[in-house]
Amino acid sequence: MLPKAGIIVCMLAAGLYPAAASQIDRTPKIYPDYAGITIPPNIAPLNFIVEEQGSQYRVVISGENGKPIRIKSRSGKVIIPQRKWRNLLEGNRGKPLQIVIAVQDKGQWREFRPILNRVADEPISETLVYRLIKPLYVYWKEMGIYERDLTGFDERPILLNRTTGDNCVNCHAFADQRSDRMLLHLRAGAPGTAMLLAEGGKVRKIDTSTEFNRAVAYRDWHPSGKWIAFSANTVNQFFHAVGENRDVYDKASDLVLYDIENNRITGSPKTATEMMETYPEWSPDGRTLYFCRTDPLEKYDPSEHPYRKIKYDLMRIACDPEKGLWGEVEPVFEASRLGKSVTHPKVSPDGRYLLFCLAEYGNFSIYRPDSDLYLLDLHTGQVRDAWELNSDKSESYHCWDADGHWVVFSSKREDGLCARPFFSRFDGRGFSKPFVLPQKDPAIYRRLLKTYNVPELVSGKVSVDRRALLKAAWSRAVKAKLDPELGRRAQDEADEMWKPVPKP
Amino acid sequence: MNRKFARLPIDLLVSKAAAVVLFVYFFFRINPELIYQAQQPVFFFDRLFWAEFGHQPGGALVWLDRLASQLYYHRFLGSILLVLLLTLIPFLFHQTIKIGLNDRPPQNEFFPFAWLPFPILILLYSRYDYALAAALGALIALTLTFLFIRFALKNWVRRLVTFTALFAVLYWMTGGPAFLFAGLIALAWSRSKPLAAAISVATALFLPWLGMHTIWLIRPQEAFTANLNLRSTLPFKLDAFFWICFLVVAAFYWLLPQNKAKSAKTFLTISLAVQSSVVFLALAAALAAPIDTAQQKLLQLDYHARRGQWRQVLETAQDGLINTYIGQFQANRALYHLGRLCSDMFTFEQRAGIDGLFLHESLRAAYPLSFSDLYFDLGYINEAQHWAHESLSVFGETPWNLQRLAEVYLLKGETAAARKCLDRLQRTVWHRRWAKQFLPLLEKPPEKWPDYLRIAKQNMPKTDFLFTPAEPEECLEHLLTDRPNNRAAYEYALAAAMLLGKVGKLMNLTDRIEEFDYRAVPRHVEEAMLLFITNVGQKDHKLPSYGLSQATLLNYRQFLAVLEKYKGDKNAALPELRRFSDTYWFFAMYRLKKQ
């Protein structure tokens, strides 16, 4: 605990502290909720709004070391100076951080019980990459992939669809969180459906559709950087009359491997079966491929919609892509037996844990309010509800940072409509209380009608040439070759479920 | 002809009378409220909105466009705005030519062709979708050109440096219109300092290229045409001609031969008279040019429907739109709101069939909020939400989209999302009061909500079902099963049954008619019941206690008599049966199979 009396003396000396403040025996309400959290020592200032009635606000942020930060505000909006914040956090790694708030209302000062946070020892990856898009139903217009400096507030577009013929840009991914190896997909619109692959200072546009698969979608880069595991999905959207109205199911899906060097789609017949496989995820040693799998739709009674019965299990297969060797598919967590469905498996960098989403059915967790995060200990096989992270709204896409100390995940807890990136520290036993991505204007989430989609942590500023991406988007796509061993498969001619706004 | 006479038309143009004519033109013929309806310009007083424009050159001009376009919301203010903009541009251009391109001994002070952009602007802004950015950009560029020439520095190096700085700022603020500034300045300098003119052109080309490779993530097309409003669909490439016109006119005066001889004065006078006449004729032609009346009517229809002016919706629909999908859709909605759907819907042809009730699938993306309106009427709030979000994607965060979403999220009990929409609305120009009045509802129980919201809440389905986009009418059965007192769903179900020729289904529905507060069976329902009873018999269906009207029975007898007269030959009977064209029998006989 901090020597509070000492802080008060400092505050009195600085004329910041109200001499005759009455004490309120509760912590003040602040927005966003930055109380009782653990934060990385390199995170941007956690600006917030004091949500207590008052005409003046005084805030002191302090730790055991360094100068306390004192802030006055008339609106309740607390904007923390970046340099002072950085120094304070740096000086208090592994130590508590205290926020004392006093509010003047009707001439009387009231001081609340301090908010206690903790500064972790471990920094978080410096960059977060996400797609910003309005809540999507069928038609889209504006969207973009952005990077955000987590140590400050700079947000920079990587690719805006305004410059690529209003098409869809999505599914960005980085090899081993490296900022110079990136891929993303372009769908529909003038540049056509293709993948942009940036590596070695070059960007290539690749048409990944073959006689075996539609254009690929969900992805994970092999740790060696030589292959990318993809799923190719035929997605269908439908609408409910009650509750969350959007829902999605796959009509078909398979896993394939993209061999970067040879520009070739390959894979194993064991992961491209009549069953539906999706969401591939490599183990950190690159020897195991995790994925989700469910029965084909043909299994269900065609007279009724099967969406509630579609439940994905977590599977894995041992493999050595270098030698083209594949083991046998084996179940890891058979969620369907519990009447649940697994999506988005993500293995921790040390290979010990696997964080995934669990919902009642289906594979589109962002549309499922019941989707929660669960943690699987791969050593013991124990699965537990990551309750520290979950809310009554959807928790979905997530990502470990490079060292495995931090996770970022999408949550709609605020309003059920727009997903926001939340961070939490993982110490091997459990997660700390999550906090939302800090913003320069802390009120922004109350106004921003856009959703943060697919948050990906990256080590450092994205160094892929953005203009090269743009140029490549308008270039001619190179067709991926198909490994003859995969054979051919009749392609579903289904219409795309998400569409650009029709031009008048 | 003397010079005084020659400049008369231009004097007239800039006179108050011309401004009044222009005002009358825009106020009565164009109606800026319809421009607002077409463009639905989104604008918020906050940094978040401003930040949206930072990723492109000319973002500030787009922001200004959105702000100024708010004036279209009121017919009077919108007309004033257009009058001011459209007269200031040629006026400034004229003054610029006067001081900038006339650096030789004064030959005259009057340049009629400087007013040529005026008729072009009138033509462009007679189109409902033409953005203000072009006119605003031209105005800013011309103002800067005028000031730059008027207060020119004597030292050419400083002049060039100042030009470069001003161009950079102007390009950052306006995008493409900055080239107008550069072009006019280069022309002004070309005689006395051709090297400076060449440098200015090179600078104007280099800076956008540099910006494209350093600051902005844009393509060359965007770097060099931002905010020029160049659209391939305009007739005679008017949009491009608008910009070229400035340079052509400026070059014309620059190239005009100098002659100080006495005889030249006569030539000048004639020349001015001809120029003035050309401008005057062009102006008259622009004012008299036909406008896109089909688009105007569609916008009027949308305008009235948005405001719930149902009688005007019917009038507008019947004025040439009744055989369009959207016309029938809105007319049917209007009839429903006027309580006449099932008694008057066949007063027009209902050519679109069920698509006139639920809007054809191909048009839903063009009218997403109208489609949302329909579901809101029906109490199918999830679909109202769905289409309001589609509208959000198509048209952006317009006040109407935000209002609908606030209503939807209130009804669904998702107050945080509703609050978010209201927060946005409170930052708009015209809808902040609505938001302030709506906000307290988030804390109130449904009993204290306005009637339209209470009814919508009562009609919301309780049990889930899946929406079928190809057969939207299927939702009606679900809605009625869940909420038997949903009057909107009931009337739409009756109408749908008639349009689909499912009279048996209609008879099932009429068994419940007394549960609703009808004073009599709606006429078309009576007609359909008679048709059913005549063909199949009454079966287990009971007739309502208030019976069928004598007028309908008499009418039906007459209809059958005519048919009998022609021995059931409906083609032969058609001319005589046309007097029954506002009945369901006529629709069932002549229209139903054609769908």
Contacts between the chains, C-beta under 8 A, distances in Angstrom:
chain1	res1	chain2	res2	distance
A	134	B	389	7.6
A	134	B	392	5.7
A	134	B	393	5.7
A	135	B	389	5.7
A	135	B	392	7.5
A	136	B	393	7.4
A	137	B	386	5.5
A	137	B	389	4.7
A	137	B	390	5.3
A	137	B	393	7.1
A	138	B	390	6.2
A	139	B	365	5.8
A	139	B	368	7.8
A	139	B	390	5.3
A	139	B	393	4.7
A	139	B	394	6.1
A	140	B	393	5.7
A	141	B	393	5.1
A	141	B	394	6.5
A	141	B	396	7.8
A	157	B	55	5.9
A	157	B	217	5.7
A	159	B	217	7.4
A	160	B	55	6.4
A	160	B	217	6.2
A	162	B	55	8.0
A	162	B	56	7.7
A	163	B	217	6.2
A	163	B	218	5.8
A	163	B	219	5.6
A	163	B	222	6.9
A	238	B	466	5.4
A	238	B	467	7.1
A	239	B	382	6.8
A	239	B	383	6.9
A	239	B	386	5.8
A	239	B	466	6.7
A	239	B	467	4.1
A	240	B	382	6.3
A	240	B	464	5.3
A	240	B	465	7.8
A	240	B	466	6.6
A	240	B	467	7.6
A	241	B	380	6.8
A	241	B	382	5.3
A	241	B	383	7.7
A	241	B	461	4.9
A	241	B	463	7.7
A	241	B	464	5.3
A	241	B	465	4.8
A	241	B	466	7.4
A	241	B	467	6.7
A	241	B	475	7.4
A	241	B	478	6.6
A	242	B	382	6.7
A	242	B	461	5.9
A	242	B	462	6.9
A	242	B	463	6.6
A	242	B	464	4.3
A	243	B	382	7.9
A	243	B	464	6.9
A	245	B	382	4.0
A	245	B	383	7.4
A	245	B	385	6.0
A	245	B	386	5.6
A	245	B	467	8.0
A	246	B	386	7.7
A	305	B	466	6.1
A	414	B	416	6.2
A	415	B	414	6.8
A	415	B	416	3.6
A	415	B	417	4.3
A	415	B	419	7.8
A	415	B	420	5.9
A	416	B	414	5.4
A	416	B	416	7.0
A	416	B	417	6.1
A	417	B	409	7.7
A	417	B	414	7.2
A	417	B	416	7.9
A	417	B	417	4.4
A	417	B	420	7.3
A	418	B	420	7.8
A	441	B	47	6.8
A	441	B	48	7.5
A	444	B	48	6.3
A	446	B	419	7.3
A	446	B	420	6.0
A	446	B	423	5.6
A	447	B	46	7.0
A	447	B	48	5.7
A	447	B	420	6.7
A	447	B	423	5.2
A	447	B	424	6.0
A	447	B	427	7.8
A	448	B	48	6.6
A	449	B	392	7.2
A	449	B	397	6.1
A	449	B	420	6.5
A	449	B	421	7.6
A	449	B	424	6.8
A	466	B	217	5.5
A	467	B	213	6.7
A	467	B	217	6.9
A	470	B	217	6.3
A	470	B	219	6.8
A	474	B	219	7.4
A	501	B	365	6.4
A	501	B	393	6.2
A	501	B	394	4.9
A	502	B	365	5.1
A	502	B	366	7.3
A	504	B	366	7.3
